[in-house]
Each structure stands twice: as structure tokens, then as C-alpha cells.
Amino acid sequence: MPGPISDKTAAASEKNPSQYSKGLEGVIAAQTALSLVDGEKSELSYRGIQVGELAEQATFEETVYLLWFGCFPKTAELETFKRELSAARAVPPGLLSILKSFPKEAHPMAWLRTAASLLSLFDPEAEDRSLEANRRKAMRLTAAFPALIAAQHRLRKGQDLIVPDAKLSHAANFLYMMHGSVPHAEMEKALDTYLILLADHGLNASTFAARVTVATESDIYSGVTSAIGTLKGDLHGSANQRAMEMILDIGTPDRAESYVQDLLAHKKKVMGFGHRIYKKKDPRAVAFHEIARKMCEKAGDLHWMEISDRVEKVMWETKQIPCNVDFFSASVLYLLGFPVDFFTTVFAASRVAGWTAHIIEQLSDNRLIRPAAEYTGLVNQHYVPMSRR
Ligand SMILES: CC(C)(COP(=O)(O)OP(=O)(O)OC[C@H]1O[C@@H](n2cnc3c(N)ncnc32)[C@H](O)[C@@H]1OP(=O)(O)O)[C@@H](O)C(=O)NCCC(=O)NCCS
């Protein structure tokens, strides 16, 4: 085993100390015209439009169109787009029979990552890297995610799979394929809003992974598969699941303060809090707080809100760390009936629109993404013969 870093290497690594940024904080690693994450103003916009405005007035389908094509669709364009998207919802039959052989209890994100990768084997255009083919594949991927997610959910419960309904919106069809009944308009709107607000977010970790993958001139399926694997981590997409598990574990509002203080005393992260860019507030968290509160009021049960509000207050008063998108959106997904361990897959069902938009953007002006590493190991060492080790 090599010994501790020698003075010689330490001196070598100090030559350019300003060039290394742990976690790439502050490093500009891509140019994008898709979304602007403004930490100072606590704002997020897609193609210059505040996400709050999109959540109130647009649909997920219009938002995806905006991300992929850079403008809003006119009436006929939107109709065609919705028709094409809904036509691509069904999982290819060959893939479906493979999915049925997957272990039912597999981690939902591992399942989705594998299923998304397998999709490429059933796509005759998988290796066509033209812009037109990539747009069609972006559509197929975005359309198929709800079907893949619902398939695991229902197979796990031993239920028949639901055939997608082309008449329903993307959000309504998602809930329909999960639960087997057409959702109430308010539920549809809540999921549609979730899908809009999570669709893109600058150079977040999974989007970066997608761009790095396709920048090697690999294919869009590989890019999306990398992204799903990256989103799976607790510090990124799985924070929504972990936040809900924490809220459920707290159980009653009176336990919230001591629970959080205990986590902090043990130097543990409180899931659904903190952000690399938003230090004052995450605009999406503000929107989800309101949506979750209304849904709880409608359900006549403010229990989860009271716990969540207490956790938020303690985190702010103790650490001045605001909640992020995953904290209150976790309650929204819970109230929509998604199993807690499926929360991150719902995040993926939204973000796949952003990943594919970024992949297409990356390829429009591509250069291999290959940063440098600061070497901190030993230098001038020699092979040690077996007899002298
Ligand atoms: C999102 C996150 C990964 C950002 O990480 P980052 O920019 O690298 O920030 P750091 O992890 O270095 O945190 C900076 C400081 O705030 C603290 N902190 C950040 N988030 C915290 C959290 N959720 N709970 C407790 N402390 C937290 C860190 O412990 C650190 O404190 P220190 O300087 O005393 O060591 C981080 O806030 C986190 O792990 N949050 C929980 C997971 C989560 O919700 N992820 C979803 C993000 S949308």
C-alpha cells in the first residue's frame, strides 16, 4: 500500500491551487439556453419563462415542447405533438416479457435504469444520432417512462398492467396506469405541476452525467441511462424518498424538533434540505409547499403538513438551511398515491424531458467533456519485486 502523500507531491499539487474546486462548485462546464438557475434571486426559468408561470398556465406537454424546440407550439402543433407522445406510451411487447422476469422487489430506480437501457434494444433508430432521430427517441423515452414505472409497481403488487389511454394527458395517463382509475382533475393538475417544475434544472448532477456520456458520441439511451443512475443517489433524486421516510418516521408534530436536532447533533444530513445554488430558498419548494398544503386541506388531514412545517422551522432557525424541491414535493407524491420507494422514478419521469433536451443541445455544438484531475499521489516510485514487498 502506498504511504501518506509525500511533501514532494503536496508541493506539486499546490502549483495551481485555485484550479481545483471540490464537487466542481462554481465551475462553468457547459453553456445552455434551456434553464437558468438563479441562486441570488431564488428563481428558475425555462427558456426565459419563470417556472411558476409555466406551472400555473402551461401543461407538461407544452413545457416539454418548449424545452425541445425553444418555442411554444401553436394549436395544430400541440395536437400533433400530444398525439405522437401518447402513441409512444406503450412498452414494446418484447421488452414487456423481459420486464416480467425482473425480480419484483428490485430497487425501483435500478429497475427503471435497466428498463430504459433495454428500451434501446427495441428501437431500430437506437444508433441513429441525427437530430431528427434523437428528437423521436427523446419522445419515445419521455412517453415510455410512466408505462415502465407503472409496470413495476403493478407487477410487484401482482396486478394486471393497464393499457395506456391515448385520450388522457401525460399526467392523467401516468396516474391511470399506476392506479387503474382515471384521476380527479385536481390530482391530474398536481402531478402535471410536479412534472413541469422538475423537468429541468441547469447543470444538475444527472444532466451533467447525460451530457458527459453523449459528448463521447455515445447514444441518447446511454446518456439517459447514465442520468438515471446519477439521479438515484440520496444527495440528488432520492432525497424525495428519504425526506418522506423521515417525515413518516417522525410520526407526530411534537417529535419533529428533537428528531431534527438529533440528526444534526450526529452530523447527519436532513434530507430535502440544502442546495448547491439556492442558499435562501428554492422557488420550486415554495410552490410545492402551497400545493401540499392545499392537498392536505382537501383531504382533511394536515398531519403531514404540521410535521413538515416544524422540520422546516427547526432547520431554518438552527442552521439557516432552507428546504429544497424534494421536501414538500415528497408530500405531494405521497398524497398522489405513489409508493415512497417509487418517488425518485417519478422525478425521473419528469427530468427525462430535460435530460434529452440537454443531450440534443450538447450534440448541437459538441466537444468531448474531459476535465483534468489534480494529481495528489506519489511520484518517482519504482516497481517493487515480490521478494522485497
Ligand atoms: C444538496 C446538497 C448535496 C448540497 O451539497 P453541497 O453544496 O456540497 O453542500 P455541503 O454538503 O458541502 O453543505 C454545506 C454545509 O451545510 C450543511 N448541510 C447542507 N445540507 C444539509 C442538510 N440537508 N442537513 C444538514 N446539514 C446540511 C453541511 O453539513 C455543510 O456543513 P459544514 O460546512 O458545517 O460541513 C446538500 O445540501 C445535501 O446533502 N442535502 C441533503 C440531500 C438533498 O436534499 N438533496 C437534494 C438536493 S435538490
The ligand as an SDF file (V2000), in Angstrom:
LIG
                    3D

 48 50  0  0  0  0  0  0  0  0999 V2000
  -27.8980   19.2430   -1.7050 C   0  0  0  0  0  0  0  0  0  0  0  0
  -26.5360   19.0880   -1.0610 C   0  0  0  0  0  0  0  0  0  0  0  0
  -25.9120   17.7790   -1.5590 C   0  0  0  0  0  0  0  0  0  0  0  0
  -25.6790   20.2750   -1.4780 C   0  0  0  0  0  0  0  0  0  0  0  0
  -24.4040   19.9490   -1.1040 O   0  0  0  0  0  0  0  0  0  0  0  0
  -23.1570   20.9610   -1.1170 P   0  0  0  0  0  0  0  0  0  0  0  0
  -23.4020   22.1360   -1.9660 O   0  0  0  0  0  0  0  0  0  0  0  0
  -21.9730   20.1180   -1.4280 O   0  0  0  0  0  0  0  0  0  0  0  0
  -23.1380   21.4690    0.3610 O   0  0  0  0  0  0  0  0  0  0  0  0
  -22.4540   20.7320    1.5750 P   0  0  0  0  0  0  0  0  0  0  0  0
  -22.9190   19.3190    1.6680 O   0  0  0  0  0  0  0  0  0  0  0  0
  -20.9800   20.9690    1.4870 O   0  0  0  0  0  0  0  0  0  0  0  0
  -23.0740   21.5520    2.7750 O   0  0  0  0  0  0  0  0  0  0  0  0
  -22.5490   22.7680    3.2720 C   0  0  0  0  0  0  0  0  0  0  0  0
  -22.7810   22.7970    4.7860 C   0  0  0  0  0  0  0  0  0  0  0  0
  -24.1770   22.7500    5.0500 O   0  0  0  0  0  0  0  0  0  0  0  0
  -24.5100   21.5510    5.7610 C   0  0  0  0  0  0  0  0  0  0  0  0
  -25.6950   20.9640    5.1340 N   0  0  0  0  0  0  0  0  0  0  0  0
  -26.0540   21.0600    3.8340 C   0  0  0  0  0  0  0  0  0  0  0  0
  -27.1960   20.4050    3.6350 N   0  0  0  0  0  0  0  0  0  0  0  0
  -27.5510   19.9000    4.8380 C   0  0  0  0  0  0  0  0  0  0  0  0
  -28.6360   19.1050    5.2340 C   0  0  0  0  0  0  0  0  0  0  0  0
  -29.5700   18.7240    4.3670 N   0  0  0  0  0  0  0  0  0  0  0  0
  -28.7220   18.7470    6.5320 N   0  0  0  0  0  0  0  0  0  0  0  0
  -27.7720   19.1370    7.4130 C   0  0  0  0  0  0  0  0  0  0  0  0
  -26.7240   19.8860    7.0700 N   0  0  0  0  0  0  0  0  0  0  0  0
  -26.6100   20.2510    5.7960 C   0  0  0  0  0  0  0  0  0  0  0  0
  -23.3310   20.6090    5.5530 C   0  0  0  0  0  0  0  0  0  0  0  0
  -23.2230   19.6750    6.5870 O   0  0  0  0  0  0  0  0  0  0  0  0
  -22.1970   21.5820    5.4960 C   0  0  0  0  0  0  0  0  0  0  0  0
  -21.9000   21.9890    6.7990 O   0  0  0  0  0  0  0  0  0  0  0  0
  -20.3830   22.2250    7.2710 P   0  0  0  0  0  0  0  0  0  0  0  0
  -19.8950   23.3550    6.4120 O   0  0  0  0  0  0  0  0  0  0  0  0
  -20.5160   22.5560    8.6940 O   0  0  0  0  0  0  0  0  0  0  0  0
  -19.6540   20.9410    6.9930 O   0  0  0  0  0  0  0  0  0  0  0  0
  -26.6720   19.0500    0.4730 C   0  0  0  0  0  0  0  0  0  0  0  0
  -27.3320   20.2120    0.9030 O   0  0  0  0  0  0  0  0  0  0  0  0
  -27.3850   17.8080    0.9560 C   0  0  0  0  0  0  0  0  0  0  0  0
  -26.7600   16.7490    1.1150 O   0  0  0  0  0  0  0  0  0  0  0  0
  -28.7310   17.8900    1.1780 N   0  0  0  0  0  0  0  0  0  0  0  0
  -29.4860   16.7060    1.5640 C   0  0  0  0  0  0  0  0  0  0  0  0
  -29.8380   15.8870    0.3430 C   0  0  0  0  0  0  0  0  0  0  0  0
  -30.8540   16.5590   -0.5300 C   0  0  0  0  0  0  0  0  0  0  0  0
  -31.8630   17.0450   -0.0690 O   0  0  0  0  0  0  0  0  0  0  0  0
  -30.5890   16.5350   -1.8330 N   0  0  0  0  0  0  0  0  0  0  0  0
  -31.4700   17.0840   -2.8350 C   0  0  0  0  0  0  0  0  0  0  0  0
  -30.9010   18.3080   -3.4480 C   0  0  0  0  0  0  0  0  0  0  0  0
  -32.0880   19.1110   -4.5020 S   0  0  0  0  0  0  0  0  0  0  0  0
  1  2  1  0
  2  3  1  0
  2  4  1  0
  2 36  1  0
  4  5  1  0
  5  6  1  0
  6  7  2  0
  6  8  1  0
  6  9  1  0
  9 10  1  0
 10 11  2  0
 10 12  1  0
 10 13  1  0
 13 14  1  0
 14 15  1  0
 15 16  1  0
 15 30  1  0
 16 17  1  0
 17 18  1  0
 17 28  1  0
 18 19  1  0
 18 27  1  0
 19 20  2  0
 20 21  1  0
 21 22  1  0
 21 27  2  0
 22 23  1  0
 22 24  2  0
 24 25  1  0
 25 26  2  0
 26 27  1  0
 28 29  1  0
 28 30  1  0
 30 31  1  0
 31 32  1  0
 32 33  2  0
 32 34  1  0
 32 35  1  0
 36 37  1  0
 36 38  1  0
 38 39  2  0
 38 40  1  0
 40 41  1  0
 41 42  1  0
 42 43  1  0
 43 44  2  0
 43 45  1  0
 45 46  1  0
 46 47  1  0
 47 48  1  0
M  END
$$$$
